[in-house]
């Protein structure tokens, strides 16, 4: 509770949501995978979870206008519960498969700012569907169904479906991807692929490319400052992208984590 607007289970309770999804599915008279009424009920249930959780965060922020970071973390928690509930519904009922091959072990991972556990009211929900090997038809079906449900909830979703090898290849060639993976956070599914990717990133990439990463982030900072006026004090500053703004603070955090494997810096 120390870093949230209220007790986590008061804002949104993951176990309660999953239990209610299970109850609705068990009460379904036909096949849960083909019952549109069940899909609508789960949609409404998750939508209510999001609405009620967000309302509690807004109420808290109005009473504590300087507690923006705590509100941002609380919004991320509420979103976590909704995303985990939908993944459970899609993988257990819409596309149930009792026996799965190793290639069908999906880890659902939050990346970017969402991975850091911080969300503004209209932030993207950045998700990585991670598999040990290339995607299978079952995995593709689960991911497709889940994305449709997220879009139906009017969430702005950024998503990628990649194997561990794909992630390593993209991270080596793209600093932005590397930064997003630096802030990855396991949400649900099979944790094996997540742990394997984390170990590979630190051992085979991050550990040996610290100076390269720092130079790239400082270069991005210079371009960003130039684009936003190049001055620290402005009449109408860009508090996110300008000099001394939020992005500079985040850059310090990224560099610290990349070089020293540190945790969240604030």
N, C-alpha and C positions, 0 to 999 in steps of 0.2 A: 504493500500500500504506500510505502514511502515515496515512490516515484509516480504514483497515479493519483487521479482526482478522487478516487474512492477505492474501497476494497475490490480487487479484480472480479470476484464473483458477483459483486453488486452491480458493477458496470455491465458485464456480460459473462454468463456462466457457460463455459464450453461443455461440461458434462451434462448440464441440464438440457442444453440445445440438442446434443447428440441423443440423449435419452428420449426426448420428445420426437425426434426424427425416427428413431427406432419404433416408438409406439405407433406413429402414423403409418409406418410401413407394415407393421404387423397387423394393423387393423384394416389394411387394404384387402378388399375382397378378391381382386384379380391379381395379375402379375405386376408387382411394383415397377418393373422396368418399362411397362407399356401403359401404365395408368396415368393419364394426363391430370386427373384430379389430385393424385398424390403429389405430382410435381408442383402443382399450383399451391397446395397446402404447405409444402416445404418452402417454396418461394416466399409465401406470406409470413411464415414463421421466422425465417432468416431476416426478412425485411423489418419485421417488428423488433427483432433483437438489435439490429443496427439502429433503428429509429430511437428506441428507448435508451440504448447506450449513449448515442450521440446527444440526446436531450439532457442526460445527466452530466455529460462533460460540458455542454454549453452552460447549464445552470451553475456549475462549479466555476467556470471561467468568468461568468458575469459577477459572481461574488468575489472572485480572486483574479482581477484583471492582469496581475503581474505573473501569474503562474502559467505562462504560455507553454513552457517545456513540459510541464506535468500534463497539461491538456493534450499536447501533441502525442505524448506517450499513451495517454488514455484512449485516444482515438485509434491508435495502432492496435491496442489490446482489443477493442471492440471489433475492429476489422479482422483480427486474428481469429476470433471466435466464429465469425460468420464464414470465413474462408475454410476453416477446419471442418465446420459443420457441413458445408457443401461438398467438400472432398469426401467426407464419410458417406454422404448420400449417394454420390456418383459412383464411388468405388465399391460400395457394399450392396447397393440396391439397383441403380440404373444399369450398371454393368458388373454384376456380381460374378466373381470367378474364384472358386474355392481354392484351386491349386494354381499357383502362378510360378512361372519360370523365373530364374534369376534376372533375366532381362526385363521382367515385368514388375520389378521392385522400384516403385516411383517414390522419390523424396520430393515433397512440396516445400520449396524454399522461398523465403522473402529476400529480396535484394534491394540495393540502393537505400534511399531514405527510409523506405518501409522496412527493409532489413535491419536498419539501425534502430527501429522501433519508434519512429517519430513520424507523425502524419499531420499535415495541415488539413482543414476541413475538406478541401477538394483535391488532395494529393492523389497521384496515381497509386494503384495497388500493383506493385512490381513483383511478378512471380516467375520463378524458375521451376519448371517440371524437369527434374533430374533423374536420369536412368543410368545404370552401369554401362549399357551398350546402346545401340540404336533403338529407336522407339518401335514398339510392337503395335499391332492392330488394337489390342485391348487398351493399351495405354493411350493411343490416339483417341479412342472413343471416350474414355474417361475425361481426358483433357478437353476435348471438344464440348462435351456436355457441360462440364464445369464452367467453361468460358461463357457459354450461352446463358447459364444461370447468373453468373456475375454481371454480364451485360444487362440482363433483364432487371437486375437490381440497381441499374443506372450507375454502376461503379466504373471508373475509368481505369482500365486494366492494361498494364504493360506486361507482356508475357513472352517467354521463350521455352521451347522444349528441346533439351540438349542432353547428350550423353556426357560422361565425365571427360572423355577425350575431346569432344567438341568444346567444352568449357575451357580446357587447357589451351587448345589451339587459339580460340578467340582471345583469351586473356593475354597470351604472349604477344599478339599483334595489335591489341587495342587497349589503350590506357583506361578508357571509359569503362569497358567491360571489366577490366582488372579491378577498378575501384568499386564497381557494383558487387563483384564477388568478394571483395575485401570485407564488405558489410553484410554478407549473407547470414541468414538466420533460419534454422530448421523450424518448420511449422508442424508438419505431420507426414504420415506415410511411412515409408521404410527408411530408417536413419542410416543404413549401411552406405548407400551412394553418397550421402552428404558427408559422412566421416571420411570416406575415401577421397572425395574431391578436396576437402579441407586439408588433409595430409599431403596430397599431391601439390596443392598450391603453395603451401609453406615450404615444403622440401625442395620442389623442382622449379619454383618460379620466384616467389617473394624473397626467399633467403638470399638469392644471388643477384637480384636486380634492384636493390635499394637505391643506389645512386641514380640509376636510369629513371626510376619512378619519381624521385624527388625533383630531378631536373624537368621532367615532363609536367609535373603539377605546378612548379614555379613558372614555367613557360605559359601554362594556361592562365595563371594568376595575372601575369603581365598583360596578356591579351584582354582579359576581362576588365582590368583596371583602365586600360586605354579606352576601351569601348564605353566605359561608364564615366568618363570625364577625367580620370587620372588624379583626382584630388581627394583627400581624406575628408575635408569639410566642404559640404555643398548645401545650397539652399534647399534643394529637393533631392536628397541622396537616394540611391538605390540600396536599400538596407540588406538586400540579399547578395547582389552581384558587385556592389561598389567596394572601394578600398576600405578595409576595416569592417566589412559586412559579414553576414552569416556564412557566405561561401568561403571566406578567408579562414574563419574559425573551423569550418569543416575540413579545409585543406590541412590545417595543423593536426587535426584529429587523424586524417587519413595517413599523413606522413608518419605520425607517431605510431600508429597501429602497424603500418607496413614495415617500419624499421625495427620497432621494439616489441611488436606483437602485443601492444597494450590494449586495454579495454576502452570503453566509452570514456571520452575525456571530460565529460561534464555531467 
